[in-house]
């Protein structure tokens, strides 16, 4: 009996020692990452790092965070961020976002994100590279606003990225009851006849990158897409329906080659929205409508557009006719 008690005591002491080392390592790793970013010329401000979670959880509670990457022109400020992991495997990480305002800045401008119950869950492969196995981001009600007002909002958000093999990942995104805010509707001059919220907004894709996502994606270079299979991108908004699918190869310069299939119901109403918003100049409305009307008629239904575009040689083509430059698909 005494031997059993000694074994139990030694096991408890060993576990306490492991927890202390792992907890200190988590907090030290967070602080070292901020120090390394500051040494590279980033803004990397961190107020305090709190520990806790004994005996089964490792925790690092970050406070007063401000991070800015000058090369990408991206910046984030938040009052709190809570990182947790099971003590037996710190590679399964849960990050709890702050329910308060999160300030975002990009080349497009400054905005504020508020999100209820925002949680990111990361599963990492064992090893020093910390290669990503799966990433999930879920949240309740959220909205993005700027100085002009609410830009967009939704009742829920789901984003997942799951490794299938090597540098290939399945991506799923869905925003429930997604709605352009009053500021966006005013800027686009959307009529009251268009519903406040989308009936459906979702995306499913498989993407192969030039390298797997791991710790180098944060402090060195972002993995770049080399193959994109867009299984579904769907937007349903009242009487407007838009579905996209694509199969694209992407070269090292970010130029895509392949096909994009587009299905659009009530496409004339989409032209109305584009013209009202100022995206489609009135002088081009007749020309655009004539071309789309011919394409829709060829598909057998004048109200439904069903076409396939080809991306080749840096151009988007409809048949053999170039209609626009191909976008560069580069992750900054």
C-alpha positions in Angstrom: 0.0 0.0 0.0 2.8 2.4 0.9 4.5 1.7 -2.5 1.3 2.6 -4.3 1.0 5.8 -2.3 4.6 6.7 -3.2 3.9 6.0 -6.9 0.8 8.2 -6.8 2.7 11.0 -5.1 5.5 10.8 -7.6 3.0 10.8 -10.5 1.3 13.9 -9.0 4.6 15.7 -8.5 5.7 14.8 -12.1 2.3 16.1 -13.4 2.6 19.4 -11.4 6.2 19.8 -12.7 5.0 19.2 -16.3 2.1 21.6 -15.9 4.3 24.3 -14.5 6.8 24.0 -17.3 4.2 23.8 -20.1 2.3 26.8 -18.7 5.4 28.9 -18.4 6.4 27.8 -21.9 3.0 28.9 -23.3 3.2 32.3 -21.8 6.9 32.6 -22.7 6.2 31.6 -26.3 3.5 34.3 -26.6 5.8 37.0 -25.2 8.6 35.8 -27.5 6.4 36.0 -30.5 5.5 39.7 -29.7 9.2 40.5 -29.1 10.2 38.9 -32.5 7.5 40.8 -34.4 8.7 44.1 -32.8 12.3 43.3 -33.8 11.0 42.9 -37.4 9.5 46.4 -37.4 5.9 45.5 -36.5 3.9 47.3 -33.9 3.5 44.5 -31.3 2.2 45.9 -28.1 1.1 43.5 -25.3 0.0 44.7 -21.8 0.1 41.6 -19.6 -0.1 37.8 -19.9 -2.0 36.0 -17.2 -1.6 32.2 -16.4 -3.9 29.7 -14.8 -5.9 26.6 -15.6 -4.2 24.2 -13.2 -4.3 21.2 -13.2 -5.8 20.1 -16.6 -5.6 23.3 -18.7 -2.8 25.6 -19.9 -3.9 29.2 -20.2 -2.5 32.5 -21.4 -4.8 35.5 -20.9 -3.5 38.4 -23.1 -4.5 42.0 -22.3 -4.2 45.3 -24.2 -3.1 43.9 -27.6 -2.1 45.9 -30.6 -0.5 44.3 -33.6 0.3 45.9 -37.0 2.1 44.4 -40.0 3.5 47.4 -42.0 4.2 45.3 -45.1 0.6 44.0 -45.4 -0.9 47.2 -44.0 -3.0 45.3 -41.5 -3.5 46.1 -37.9 -5.6 44.7 -35.0 -6.3 46.1 -31.5 -8.3 44.3 -28.8 -8.6 44.6 -25.1 -8.3 40.8 -24.4 -7.6 37.4 -25.9 -7.8 34.1 -24.0 -5.7 31.2 -25.2 -6.3 27.7 -23.7 -5.0 24.2 -24.4 -5.3 20.8 -22.7 -2.2 20.2 -20.6 -1.6 16.7 -22.1 -1.4 18.2 -25.6 -0.8 21.9 -26.1 -1.3 21.5 -29.9 -5.1 21.6 -29.5 -5.6 25.3 -28.9 -8.8 27.3 -28.2 -8.7 31.1 -28.6 -11.6 33.1 -27.1 -12.0 36.5 -28.7 -13.1 39.5 -26.7 -16.8 40.4 -26.9 -15.9 44.1 -26.8 -14.9 46.1 -29.9 -12.0 44.8 -31.9 -10.4 47.5 -34.0 -9.3 46.5 -37.6 -7.3 48.5 -40.1 -6.4 47.6 -43.7 -5.6 49.4 -46.9 -9.4 49.7 -47.3 -9.8 51.7 -44.1 -10.5 51.4 -40.4 -13.5 49.5 -38.9 -14.7 47.9 -35.7 -15.7 44.3 -35.2 -18.0 43.2 -32.4 -18.7 39.5 -32.0 -20.5 37.5 -29.4 -18.9 34.3 -28.3 -16.2 34.4 -31.0 -14.1 31.3 -30.6 -11.2 29.9 -32.7 -10.2 26.3 -32.3 -6.8 25.1 -33.8 -5.6 21.5 -34.1 -1.8 21.4 -34.7 0.4 18.4 -35.7 3.1 17.5 -33.2 6.5 19.0 -34.0 8.3 22.4 -33.9 6.7 23.6 -37.2 3.2 23.5 -35.6 1.6 22.5 -38.9 -2.1 23.2 -39.1 -4.4 20.2 -39.1 -7.7 22.0 -38.6 -9.0 25.5 -37.9 -12.5 26.5 -36.9 -14.0 29.9 -36.1 -17.5 30.2 -34.8 -19.4 33.1 -33.4 -22.9 34.3 -32.5 -24.2 37.7 -33.6 -21.6 40.0 -35.1 -21.3 43.2 -37.0 -18.7 45.4 -38.7 -19.0 49.1 -38.5 -17.0 52.2 -39.3 -17.4 56.0 -39.0 -20.4 56.0 -41.4 -22.3 53.3 -39.5 -22.9 49.5 -39.6 -21.4 48.0 -42.8 -22.5 44.4 -42.3 -23.9 42.0 -39.7 -25.1 38.4 -39.3 -26.6 36.2 -36.6 -23.8 33.6 -36.7 -20.5 32.9 -38.4 -18.9 29.5 -39.3 -15.4 29.2 -40.9 -13.5 26.0 -41.1 -10.2 24.9 -42.7 -9.4 21.2 -42.5 -6.3 19.6 -43.8 -7.0 16.6 -46.1 -3.4 15.8 -47.3 -0.2 17.8 -47.2 -0.8 21.4 -48.3 -4.5 20.7 -49.4 -7.3 22.0 -47.2 -11.1 21.9 -47.3 -12.6 25.3 -46.6 -16.2 26.1 -45.5 -17.7 29.5 -44.8 -21.2 30.4 -43.8 -22.9 33.5 -42.4 -26.5 33.1 -41.2 -28.9 36.0 -41.9 -26.1 38.1 -43.3 -27.3 41.7 -43.8 -25.7 44.8 -45.3 -25.9 47.5 -42.8 -27.7 50.8 -43.2 -24.5 52.5 -44.2 -23.8 50.0 -46.9 -27.4 50.1 -48.2 -27.2 53.9 -48.3 -23.8 53.8 -50.1 -25.1 51.3 -52.7 -28.5 53.1 -52.9 -30.3 49.8 -52.5 -34.1 50.1 -52.9 -36.4 49.1 -50.0 -37.7 46.2 -52.2 -34.5 44.3 -51.6 -34.8 42.4 -48.3 -32.7 43.4 -45.3 -30.9 40.0 -45.0 -29.6 37.3 -47.3 -31.5 34.0 -47.3 -28.2 32.1 -47.8 -24.5 33.1 -48.0 -22.1 30.2 -48.1 -19.0 28.8 -49.7 -17.3 25.4 -50.0 -13.9 24.9 -51.6 -10.8 22.8 -51.7 -7.5 24.6 -52.0 -4.0 23.3 -52.5 -1.2 25.7 -51.4 2.5 25.8 -52.3 3.3 24.8 -48.7 1.3 23.7 -45.6 0.1 26.3 -43.1 2.3 26.3 -40.1 4.1 28.8 -37.7 6.0 30.3 -40.7 2.8 31.7 -42.1 2.7 34.2 -39.3 6.4 35.2 -39.1 7.8 34.5 -42.6 5.7 34.0 -45.8 2.0 33.2 -46.3 1.3 30.0 -48.2 0.0 30.8 -51.7 -2.8 29.0 -53.5 -1.8 26.8 -56.4 -5.0 24.9 -57.1 -8.6 26.1 -56.3 -11.6 23.9 -56.6 -14.6 26.0 -55.7 -17.4 23.5 -55.2 -20.0 26.1 -54.3 -20.4 29.8 -53.7 -24.0 30.7 -53.1 -25.8 33.9 -52.4 -29.6 34.1 -52.2 -31.0 37.5 -51.6 -34.8 37.8 -52.1 -35.4 37.2 -55.8 -31.7 37.3 -56.6 -29.8 34.0 -56.9 -26.1 33.7 -57.7 -24.1 30.4 -57.8 -20.5 30.1 -58.7 -18.1 27.1 -59.1 -14.6 27.0 -60.4 -11.6 24.9 -61.2 -8.4 27.0 -61.3 -4.7 26.5 -61.3 -2.6 29.4 -60.1 1.0 30.1 -61.1 3.7 31.7 -59.0 2.7 35.2 -60.1 -0.8 34.6 -58.8 -2.4 34.4 -62.3 -5.2 31.8 -62.5 -6.0 29.5 -65.4 -9.1 27.4 -65.7 -12.9 27.9 -65.8 -15.6 29.6 -63.7 -19.2 28.6 -64.0 -21.8 31.3 -63.2 -25.6 30.8 -62.7 -27.7 33.9 -62.0 -31.4 34.2 -61.6 -33.1 37.5 -62.1 -29.9 38.9 -63.6 -31.7 42.1 -64.8 -32.5 43.0 -61.2 -28.7 42.5 -60.5 -28.0 45.0 -63.3 -30.5 47.4 -61.7 -28.7 47.2 -58.4 -25.2 47.6 -60.0 -26.4 50.7 -61.9 -28.1 52.3 -58.9 -25.0 51.7 -56.9 -22.9 53.4 -59.5 -20.9 50.2 -60.3 -22.4 50.0 -63.8 -22.3 53.3 -65.7 -25.7 54.1 -67.3 -24.1 54.5 -70.7 -23.0 50.8 -70.6 -26.3 49.4 -69.3 -27.7 48.8 -72.7 -24.6 47.1 -74.0 -24.3 44.9 -70.9 -28.0 43.9 -70.9 -27.8 43.1 -74.6 -24.9 40.7 -74.2 -26.3 39.0 -71.1 -29.8 38.7 -72.7 -28.2 36.9 -75.7 -26.3 34.6 -73.3 -29.4 33.9 -71.2 -31.5 33.2 -74.3 -28.9 30.6 -75.4 -29.3 28.8 -72.1 -33.0 28.4 -72.7 -34.4 30.7 -70.0 -34.3 34.5 -70.6 -34.4 35.2 -66.8 -31.5 32.8 -65.9 -27.9 33.4 -66.9 -25.9 30.2 -67.1 -22.4 30.7 -68.6 -18.8 29.4 -68.2 -15.9 31.8 -68.3 -12.4 30.8 -69.2 -9.3 32.3 -67.5 -6.2 32.0 -69.7 -3.2 34.2 -70.5 -4.0 36.7 -67.8 -7.5 37.4 -69.2 -11.1 36.4 -68.5 -12.7 35.2 -71.7 -16.3 34.4 -72.7 -15.7 31.9 -75.5 -12.9 33.4 -77.5 -13.8 37.0 -76.5 -11.6 38.6 -73.7 -13.9 40.6 -71.4 -11.6 41.5 -68.4 -8.1 41.1 -67.0 -7.8 38.0 -64.7 -7.4 38.8 -61.0 -4.2 38.1 -59.2 -4.8 35.5 -56.4 -2.1 36.4 -53.9 -2.3 36.2 -50.1 -0.5 39.1 -48.6 
